[in-house]
């Protein structure tokens, strides 16, 4: 039974300004949910919505209100036999809020059962360590080449480059000429118009692993047309927010690849459904990230340990983005490899001192 729920509103400064075609970030705000049961066991989840609706329509302020006014009271003092039961009391109007709460209950449930979250959700063999993947923002070409060289020397093998129509092809072409064997993909964050198909066909000649979200999100017919014209797999990210979206994309042959992010799709319950559907229809899948604290990112590390992932995920050490993370041990990479935790629940502990340090607001219900 859930006896107490706490909500921490975090403000975590980034170590650098992260630029995409849609926005720039120099700090990350998120919500951390802590649930406590009648035995004193705890679990944590993170709500990874952004303050502005540049990625999806969901925003952090709106989701925070929904959690405080609706979702959290619904869950308080409920007897739960399996963490996915929480979806009976929530809906996907705020998928990232739903995911954060589900993830907290999943962490709690797995700890009570003395199992990992992957035992609860998948119960299949996974890798003990995974390759990290580097995401580089919309930078000038010299900065990109310099950072790629540094990370290649550290053992990283897969790079995603944020691009925009104005100079995306030129940047990728120069990177490919410098590193002909590099595992390389591009993320356009919906910045190309359908009429700019020729520019995307030029990119098609560079041997990329995939081109992620080049066109307007959810325009499946435009993606269908483009995918029929190029050999590089189109990868959908923010276009796929529900299992219905994924079924539609598969039916229309609108993409060959899907980026799975737990928060975007509404939790591990829906992430597993999407992975199962990809497996059934031979759609490539791999694991993304949301510029998130370790509470959410470690779930993505776990998912990336599934053995049929297409490519290394958007996963890198905690200290790349933040001076200090809220989990212990932090996510680290050695020779480009991340060790997958094998403990109970998330497999990591939460540093409450750091959590409170970054908290700019706090809410509690129950526990009296």
C-alpha positions in Angstrom: 0.0 0.0 0.0 1.3 3.5 -0.9 1.3 5.5 2.4 3.2 8.6 1.3 4.1 10.4 -1.9 6.7 13.2 -2.2 7.3 15.4 -5.2 10.6 17.2 -5.7 10.8 19.9 -8.3 14.5 20.0 -9.4 16.5 22.7 -11.1 19.8 21.2 -12.3 22.3 23.4 -14.1 23.9 21.9 -17.2 27.7 22.0 -17.8 27.2 23.4 -21.3 24.4 24.8 -23.4 22.8 22.0 -25.4 21.4 23.2 -28.8 19.0 21.5 -31.1 17.0 22.8 -34.1 14.1 23.7 -31.8 15.7 25.0 -28.5 18.7 25.6 -26.3 19.1 24.3 -22.7 21.4 25.5 -20.1 19.6 23.9 -17.1 17.2 21.0 -16.7 14.1 21.1 -14.6 12.3 17.9 -13.8 10.0 16.3 -11.1 11.2 13.5 -9.0 8.5 11.3 -7.3 9.2 9.3 -4.2 6.7 6.7 -3.0 6.8 5.0 0.4 4.8 1.9 1.3 3.4 0.7 4.7 6.7 -1.1 5.4 8.9 2.0 4.8 10.2 0.8 1.4 10.7 3.5 -1.2 10.8 3.9 -4.9 11.7 6.8 -7.2 10.6 8.0 -10.7 11.3 11.1 -12.7 9.0 13.3 -14.8 11.0 14.5 -17.8 8.6 17.0 -19.4 10.2 20.3 -20.5 9.0 23.7 -19.4 8.0 24.6 -23.0 6.2 22.5 -25.5 8.9 22.3 -28.1 9.3 18.5 -27.9 5.7 17.4 -27.3 2.7 19.3 -26.1 3.2 18.2 -22.5 4.9 20.8 -20.2 6.3 20.5 -16.8 4.1 23.1 -15.1 0.9 21.5 -16.5 2.0 18.0 -15.5 3.0 19.2 -12.0 -0.5 20.5 -11.5 -2.1 17.3 -12.8 0.1 15.2 -10.4 -0.6 17.3 -7.4 -4.4 17.8 -8.0 -5.3 14.4 -9.5 -2.8 11.6 -10.1 -1.1 11.5 -6.7 -4.3 11.6 -4.6 -5.7 8.7 -6.7 -2.7 6.5 -5.9 -2.5 7.3 -2.2 -3.4 4.3 0.0 -4.1 2.1 -2.9 -3.2 -1.6 -2.6 -1.1 -2.6 -5.6 -0.3 -6.1 -6.6 1.7 -5.2 -9.7 3.1 -1.7 -10.6 1.4 -1.6 -14.0 -2.0 -1.5 -12.1 -1.3 2.3 -11.6 -2.5 2.8 -15.2 -6.0 2.0 -14.0 -6.0 5.4 -12.2 -4.1 7.5 -14.7 -4.4 8.3 -18.4 -2.1 9.4 -21.2 -3.2 13.1 -21.2 0.2 13.6 -19.5 2.4 10.7 -20.5 5.6 11.9 -18.9 3.7 12.4 -15.6 2.2 9.0 -15.9 5.6 7.5 -16.6 7.3 9.2 -13.6 4.7 7.9 -11.2 4.6 4.4 -12.7 8.4 4.3 -12.6 8.4 5.2 -8.9 5.9 2.4 -8.1 7.9 0.0 -10.3 11.1 0.8 -8.4 9.3 0.3 -5.1 7.7 -3.0 -6.2 10.9 -4.5 -7.5 12.8 -3.6 -4.3 10.0 -5.3 -2.2 10.4 -8.4 -4.4 14.2 -8.2 -4.2 14.4 -8.1 -8.0 15.5 -5.6 -10.6 13.1 -3.6 -12.7 14.1 -5.7 -15.7 13.2 -8.9 -13.9 9.7 -7.5 -13.3 9.1 -6.1 -16.8 11.0 -8.4 -19.3 12.5 -11.4 -17.5 14.9 -12.2 -20.3 18.7 -12.3 -20.7 20.4 -8.9 -21.0 23.9 -7.6 -21.4 26.0 -6.9 -18.3 27.4 -3.8 -20.0 26.4 -1.6 -23.0 28.1 0.8 -25.3 27.5 4.4 -24.5 26.4 6.8 -27.3 27.3 10.4 -27.6 24.7 13.1 -28.7 26.3 16.3 -30.0 24.2 19.4 -30.3 23.9 21.9 -33.2 27.5 23.1 -33.1 29.9 24.5 -35.7 31.8 21.9 -37.6 35.2 22.5 -36.0 33.6 22.0 -32.5 32.0 18.8 -33.7 35.2 17.4 -35.1 37.1 18.3 -32.0 34.6 16.7 -29.7 34.2 13.6 -31.8 38.0 13.1 -31.8 38.1 13.4 -28.0 35.3 10.9 -27.5 36.7 8.5 -30.0 39.9 8.5 -28.1 37.9 7.6 -24.9 36.4 4.6 -26.6 33.0 5.8 -27.9 31.8 4.3 -31.2 28.4 5.8 -31.9 27.6 9.5 -32.4 24.3 11.3 -33.0 24.5 14.8 -34.5 21.7 17.4 -34.2 21.2 19.0 -37.5 19.1 21.6 -39.3 18.4 22.1 -43.0 20.7 25.1 -43.5 24.0 23.1 -42.9 23.1 19.6 -41.8 24.4 17.9 -45.0 27.6 19.8 -45.1 28.4 19.0 -41.4 27.6 15.3 -41.8 29.6 15.1 -45.1 32.7 16.5 -43.4 32.4 14.2 -40.4 31.9 11.2 -42.7 35.0 12.2 -44.7 37.0 12.5 -41.6 35.6 9.3 -40.0 34.5 6.9 -42.7 33.8 4.0 -40.4 32.1 5.9 -37.5 28.7 4.7 -36.4 26.8 7.9 -37.2 23.2 9.1 -37.2 21.5 12.5 -37.5 18.6 14.0 -35.6 16.8 16.8 -37.3 14.1 17.4 -34.6 11.3 17.9 -37.3 13.2 20.8 -38.9 12.9 19.8 -42.6 9.8 20.5 -44.8 8.6 17.7 -47.0 9.6 19.9 -50.0 13.2 19.6 -48.9 13.4 16.0 -49.8 16.4 16.4 -52.1 18.5 17.6 -49.1 17.5 14.5 -47.2 18.4 12.4 -50.3 21.8 14.0 -50.2 22.2 12.8 -46.6 21.1 9.4 -47.7 24.4 8.9 -49.5 26.5 9.3 -46.3 25.9 5.8 -44.9 24.1 6.8 -41.7 22.6 4.4 -39.2 19.3 6.3 -39.5 17.9 9.8 -39.8 15.8 10.7 -36.8 12.6 12.8 -37.1 13.5 14.9 -40.1 9.9 15.9 -41.0 6.8 17.2 -39.1 6.0 15.0 -36.1 3.1 12.6 -36.8 3.0 13.3 -40.6 3.0 9.6 -41.4 2.2 10.0 -45.1 5.1 12.3 -45.6 7.4 9.8 -43.8 6.0 7.0 -45.9 6.8 8.9 -49.1 10.3 9.8 -48.0 11.2 6.3 -46.7 10.2 4.8 -50.1 12.7 7.1 -51.7 15.8 6.6 -49.5 17.7 3.5 -48.2 18.7 5.0 -44.9 16.2 4.0 -42.2 14.0 6.8 -41.0 13.7 6.8 -37.2 10.6 8.1 -35.4 10.9 9.6 -32.0 8.3 12.3 -31.0 6.0 11.0 -33.8 5.5 7.9 -31.7 3.7 8.8 -28.5 1.2 5.9 -28.3 1.0 2.3 -29.4 -1.6 3.4 -31.9 0.9 5.8 -33.4 3.4 2.9 -33.8 0.8 0.6 -35.4 0.0 3.4 -37.9 3.6 3.9 -38.8 4.2 0.2 -39.3 1.0 -0.2 -41.4 2.1 2.7 -43.7 5.8 1.6 -43.8 6.5 5.2 -42.6 9.7 4.2 -40.8 12.2 1.4 -40.3 13.3 2.4 -36.9 11.9 3.7 -33.5 13.6 5.5 -30.7 12.1 4.4 -27.4 12.0 6.9 -24.5 10.2 5.8 -21.3 8.8 9.2 -20.5 7.6 10.0 -24.0 5.5 6.9 -24.3 4.0 6.9 -20.8 6.1 4.4 -18.8 7.7 1.0 -19.0 4.3 -0.6 -19.5 3.9 1.1 -22.8 7.6 0.9 -23.7 7.5 -2.9 -23.4 4.4 -3.0 -25.6 6.2 -1.0 -28.3 9.3 -3.1 -28.1 7.2 -6.3 -28.5 5.4 -4.7 -31.5 8.8 -3.8 -33.1 10.0 -7.3 -32.6 6.8 -8.8 -34.2 7.1 -6.5 -37.3 10.9 -6.5 -37.7 11.1 -2.8 -36.9 14.5 -1.7 -35.5 14.4 -0.1 -32.0 16.9 1.5 -29.8 16.9 3.6 -26.6 16.9 7.4 -26.3 17.4 9.8 -23.5 15.8 13.1 -22.4 18.7 15.1 -20.9 17.5 13.7 -17.6 18.9 12.9 -14.2 20.1 9.4 -13.4 16.7 8.3 -11.9 15.2 8.3 -15.4 18.4 7.6 -17.4 19.2 4.4 -15.5 15.9 3.0 -16.7 17.1 3.7 -20.2 20.4 2.0 -19.4 18.4 -1.1 -18.4 16.4 -1.1 -21.6 19.5 -0.7 -23.7 20.8 -3.9 -22.2 18.2 -5.9 -24.2 20.1 -7.9 -26.7 18.3 -7.0 -29.8 18.7 -3.2 -29.6 19.6 -1.8 -33.0 22.4 0.5 -31.9 23.9 1.9 -28.7 21.5 4.3 -27.1 21.7 8.0 -26.3 23.4 7.2 -23.0 26.5 8.8 -21.6 28.0 9.4 -18.1 26.1 11.5 -15.6 29.0 14.0 -15.4 28.8 14.9 -19.1 25.7 16.9 -18.4 25.6 17.6 -14.7 28.2 18.6 -12.1 26.5 16.1 -9.7 23.8 13.5 -10.3 21.1 12.4 -7.8 21.9 8.7 -8.0 24.8 6.7 -6.5 26.8 5.2 -8.1 26.5 7.7 -10.9 26.5 6.5 -14.5 30.0 6.2 -15.8 31.7 4.9 -18.9 35.0 3.0 -19.1 36.4 2.6 -22.6 33.0 3.7 -24.0 31.1 1.0 -22.0 28.5 1.5 -19.2 28.1 -1.2 -16.6 24.4 -2.2 -16.2 23.4 -2.2 -12.4 22.3 -5.6 -11.1 20.8 -4.5 -7.7 17.2 -4.5 -6.7 14.8 -1.9 -8.2 16.7 0.6 -10.3 19.9 -0.9 -9.1 21.2 2.4 -7.7 20.6 4.5 -4.6 19.2 8.0 -4.5 21.4 10.7 -2.8 18.8 12.5 -0.8 21.2 15.3 0.1 21.8 16.1 -3.6 18.1 15.7 -4.4 17.2 18.3 -1.7 20.0 20.5 -2.9 18.6 20.8 -6.4 15.0 21.0 -5.2 13.3 24.4 -5.7 9.8 23.2 -4.6 8.5 20.3 -2.6 5.1 18.6 -2.1 4.0 15.8 0.2 0.7 13.9 0.6 0.0 11.1 3.1 2.3 9.9 5.8 0.5 11.6 8.7 
